[in-house]
Amino acid sequence: MDDNPAPLDEIAHEPMPLDAAAAEDATLRQREADYEKFVWDNLPRNFAANFMHGMLGMTGFRMVLNTPTFIPVYLHVLAASVMGMAPAPLRVLVNPDFIVGLGLSLQQVGQVVSPIVGATHIEHRKKVLPASILMGTLMRVQLLGMAVCGWFLSGAPLLAAMLIFLTLFGLFSGAQRVAFQLLLAKVIPISKRGQLQGWRNLTGSLLAALLSWVAGRYLLGAHPLAPGAKVFGVQLFHNGYSTTFFLAFILTSAGLSVLQILLREPEPAKLRPKMKVSDRLRHLPELLRTDRGFMFFMIAQICAMASRIAAPFYILFASRTVALTGENIGLLTVAMTLGDALSNLLWGYLGDKSGFKSTFVIALLLWIGSTILLMATHSPMVVFIAFFGLGAGQSGYQMSSQTMVLEFGLREDMAMRLAFSGTAEGLMLTLGPLLGGLIAALAGYPSLFILSIVLEAVALAVLLTLVEEPRRRKLLV
């Protein structure tokens, strides 16, 4: 027997024999090859599943929540009706501009925390589809709640209910965004992601544009809010906004069902071990230090998202030139969604060909130019052109930022990169509309738009000078 055994810590860290290490490396390579084969073998089916889910989901969500037209006007109308009945000392709390900013901030507040919590609950799982379906379902339930409360409530209770449902919608959307983006990255090769998103966004945006016009013309009309009939002694309300929310609920639920039925998900070769949220948060600084390109990308993304403080007020500023009837609200939504739709193929194919940094740059330039055009014009036709440009610029930003983040670093860190990006974006979107509402109320819309342009210019400068195209670095994704 050895009288001087090696310490336990030395035994624990004894290097793996070369033969065992080589065998493990060969096994990992074989599993990676099997993973890639599964992805390509199932690509037609998974492409169709993601296309249908994204198209129907985008149609519903963009029609009412992701395009800054219906919700800002709805909140503004509700707040104006409540403000007239509120005691004088409390009227500042229900100022319509402030309520618009508050509502859209609450919609985003859940995205500050939920992406990281969601990432820590899925990054160690072989399959993320079940978690994606759960989060997607909970998002859609909030749309149903918005519809139902508009039929049964009015005045201050309805305004309070809308703020609650917007908060819950944001909470679940933060986690589901991480899950669905990770799912897309698992089943769609990098060379096909731009095409998928381009065609998906094109068709979804065109449908959203058409249905937005239909909703504005026929569901909202000239008098979207009015008392309706009594049923079993319960006063119901004619609410065109609620009917629109219900239509969005049906469309988005159909898309989620198609994804659940069609999608086939591979099991990755390597996974992160399960960790507590607090432990994973401590790894975020290391994630930024080890990839400076990702760090500067995050700075550019934060500045670009911060500039969206002005987004809810584009349509309110446009009321100086265009009367905000139900039909005109629908037409402005059509202009923005058409700009989104018709530019998506350009963003997708350009991104696949040369990388999504180039589309990020072009989108920011278009965003700045369209904001200046909106501020300078007094022509209704030019207002619609400006909204078209705003839709195109914002869609280019969304596709570029959401795809670039998938291309930095290692695959096993992808969920946390998505979570960190979502959290930073959620923080900006939470504080932005609230600050935007205060700036609009105190300094006016032009000052707010100028601040937005400055933030976009900073994002553009950082992107051009400090962010390298991640695809050129040939890192594993």
Protein Blocks (a to p, Z undefined) as FASTA:
>chain_A
ZZbdcdfklmmmgccdfklmmmmmmmmmmmmmmmmmmmmmmmmmmmmmmmmmmmmmmmmm
mmmmmpcfklmmmmmmmmmmmmmmpcfklmmmmgfklmmmmmmmmmmmmmmmmmmmmmmm
mmmpfblklmmmmmmmmmmmmmmmmmmmmmmggcjllmmmmmmmmmmmmmmmmmmmmmmm
mmmmmmmcfklmmmmmmmmmmmmmmmmmmmmmmmmmmmnmmmlbccdddeehiacdddfk
lmmmmmmmmmmmmmmmmmmmmpccdddfbdcddddfklmmmmmmmmmmmmmklmmmmmmm
mmmmmmmmmmmmmmmmmmmmmccbfklmmmmmmmmmmmmmmmmmmmmmmmmmnopklmmm
mmmmmmmmmmmmmmmpccfklmmmmmmmmmmmmmmmmmmmmmmmmmgcjfklmmmmmmmm
mmmmmmmmmmmmmmmmmmmmmnojklmmmmmmmmmmmmmmmmmmmmccfklnopaZZ
